[in-house]
């Protein structure tokens, strides 16, 4: 604890002496930490503490929040893409009911027949 005490006295001495380094660090802190990071807001929402949730900024509370993933990262990577769905044609369903091995598909996106 002696180390901490000596460092605190040294820093307080610089603050009292109005060292330019203190003003520079204060300016950097104001620029870098204007608000809490998004992951902290996410933690607050998940913790469901009413006092903390009430103190969230308007930019966070005005967004729709999904229960399974509140405030997802802005640069998230979507690793799943939905495959193209082929809508079965009525004629294909009829033939398939008669012949189970019949394989006629109509793709909705490309509108092409595949036999």
Secondary structure as GFF3:
##gff-version 3
##sequence-region A 1 115
A	DSSP	alpha_helix	2	16	.	.	.	ID=ss1
A	DSSP	alpha_helix	20	32	.	.	.	ID=ss2
A	DSSP	alpha_helix	38	47	.	.	.	ID=ss3
A	DSSP	alpha_helix	50	54	.	.	.	ID=ss4
A	DSSP	alpha_helix	58	61	.	.	.	ID=ss5
A	DSSP	alpha_helix	90	98	.	.	.	ID=ss6
A	DSSP	beta_strand	105	106	.	.	.	ID=ss7
A	DSSP	beta_strand	113	114	.	.	.	ID=ss8
###
